Amino acid sequence: MFYREAGDFKTSYRDDGQTFPIALDRWGYYAIVAVAALVVPFVINDYWASAILLPFLIYAIASIGLNILVGYAGQVSLGTGGFMAVGAYSVYKLMTAFPEISIIAHILLAGGMTALVGMAFGLPSLRIKGFYLAVATLAAQFFLVWLFNKVPWFYNNSASGQINAPERTVLGWAVTGPAATPAAKYLVCLAFVVFAAWIARNLTRGMFGRKWMAIRDMDIAAEIIGVNPLTAKLSAFGVSSFFVGIAGALLFAVYLGAAEVTEAFGINKSFLVLFMVIIGGLGSIFGSFAGAAFLVVLPVFLKNLLVGTFGWPTDLAAHFELMIVGALIIFFLIVEPHGLARLWRLVKEKLRLWPFPH
């Protein structure tokens, strides 16, 4: 088999501790990034951008953020949709108030504002956990949606209550508005995905990640050995909300172009991102990508198969999709709690040891 480590040796602890210690994994990652950055923009079209690629990239960022909070820090959250709304409305206010500043800076600032809001709503995690924390974050979801829906200042007193992204460019290429091309929108989202994955991977493998996992495994023992629950939990909420806010800003400004808070960032959005994390794998950056890809591709596949090929009614196909997702969530929670990421690791182990038994 081709997946072997023969001749792949390390001469320093730094080399042995890198993210991809196996050379084939490392070069495979480089190849994927190269194809995504240098090939896909030249072959992408409107359908692939709007149906698969843009939603996958944006939800991957949101899944990474939620996975940091739920998978690494063990803090249950059902307020992802509300925090995405904070990012969306923050970038909208920044774009309309400071049109001369780059949209890249606006998106990063929107992520920072969402981080502050997330840390504020994360304060109850210092006293409660589990089901009670889930209810507290669910209350944040409903409160934020109500706030953006009822306070006209957030949507600039629009009669419809809808926010619309003004046209903005990056390096001369329109990335928002009707003049934006699929390739330009895709490259902006791809840049933020690479940035989010790189930051998250380094954080989870460093001091912060160890503190988060210590709190997740046993908070009392973590406090005894010197981990401060205040900084650990609030930093998890802050970093998680930062990524979720960036995802919300990209979803509104780059992907949708216009949004209404109840429809675009309702409770269904929170459950969708949570399902991505559960199916992809808790405590895994790769699992965030796998779960996002699975739940973005599945509806498109079922629609083309059931509606396009077999002629099913659209509503029946949508209900069938919900049944499949629900069954998969039950399956992964019972059989493989670490999701698709764990299955991928098992496949790699089988390849490395084949034909010897494992």
Secondary structure, DSSP 8 states (H G I E B T S, - for coil): -----TT---SSHHHHTSS--SHHHHHHHHHHHHHHHHTHHHH--HHHIIIIIHHHHHHHHHHHHHHIIIIIS------HHHHHHHHHHHHHHHHHH-TTS-HHHHHHHHHHHHHHHHHHHTGGGGT--THHHHHHHHHHHHHHHHHHHH-GGGGTT-SS--EE----EETTEE-SSTT--HHHHHHHHHHHHHHHHHHHHHHHTSHHHHHHHHHHH-HHHHHHTT--HHHHHHHHHHHHHHHHHHHHHHIIIIIISEE-HHHHSSHHHHHHHHHHHHHH-TT-HHHHHHHHHHHHHHHHHHIIIIIIIS---HHHHHHHHHHHHHHHHHHHHHT-TTHHHHHHHHHHHHHHHTTS--
